[in-house]
Amino acid sequence: MVNKSLLKSKMALNNDNNKTLSEKMQLTQSNFSSKLNSKNNFTDEEKNFIRLEYNLTDTEFVENFFQ
């Protein structure tokens, strides 16, 4: 499950939105939105992509994806 508000804040700080991040991740906007809204899960590879893209600390990573 993803912490949508935390991820959206990181996206905003990096001038990203659903469209730009989904393109970077090579996902359709629909698929990305489904994952952002916890209807589907991000894969481990996708989680790591986000972690690297936004330079998430260990704490931020856990808060975003595991709480």
C-alpha positions in Angstrom: 0.0 0.0 0.0 1.3 3.4 -0.9 1.1 6.6 1.2 -0.5 8.7 -1.6 -0.1 12.1 0.1 3.6 11.5 0.8 4.3 10.4 -2.7 2.3 13.2 -4.2 4.2 15.7 -2.1 7.5 14.3 -3.4 6.2 14.4 -6.9 5.3 18.1 -6.5 8.7 19.0 -5.0 10.2 17.5 -8.1 7.8 19.1 -10.6 6.2 15.8 -11.4 2.6 14.8 -11.8 0.9 11.5 -12.6 1.6 11.9 -16.3 5.3 12.8 -16.0 6.1 10.1 -13.5 4.1 7.4 -15.3 6.0 8.3 -18.4 9.4 8.0 -16.6 8.3 4.6 -15.2 7.0 3.5 -18.6 3.5 2.9 -17.2 0.2 4.0 -18.7 -1.4 6.8 -16.7 -4.3 4.5 -15.9 -2.0 1.8 -14.5 0.0 4.4 -12.5 -3.2 5.9 -11.1 -4.4 2.5 -10.1 -1.2 1.8 -8.2 -1.2 5.3 -6.6 -4.8 4.7 -5.4 -3.8 1.3 -4.0 -6.1 -0.6 -6.3 -2.9 -2.4 -7.5 0.5 -2.6 -6.0 3.7 -1.1 -7.2 6.3 -3.8 -8.0 9.6 -3.8 -6.1 11.3 -2.5 -9.2 8.8 0.4 -9.4 9.3 1.2 -5.7 13.0 1.3 -6.2 12.7 3.5 -9.3 10.7 6.0 -7.2 13.2 5.7 -4.4 16.1 6.6 -6.7 14.1 9.2 -8.7 13.3 11.2 -5.5 16.3 10.3 -3.5 14.2 8.9 -0.7 15.8 8.2 2.6 15.2 4.8 4.2 12.6 6.3 6.5 10.8 8.1 3.6 10.9 4.8 1.6 9.3 2.8 4.4 6.7 5.6 5.1 5.8 5.7 1.4 5.4 2.0 0.8 5.2 0.0 4.0 3.0 1.8 6.5 
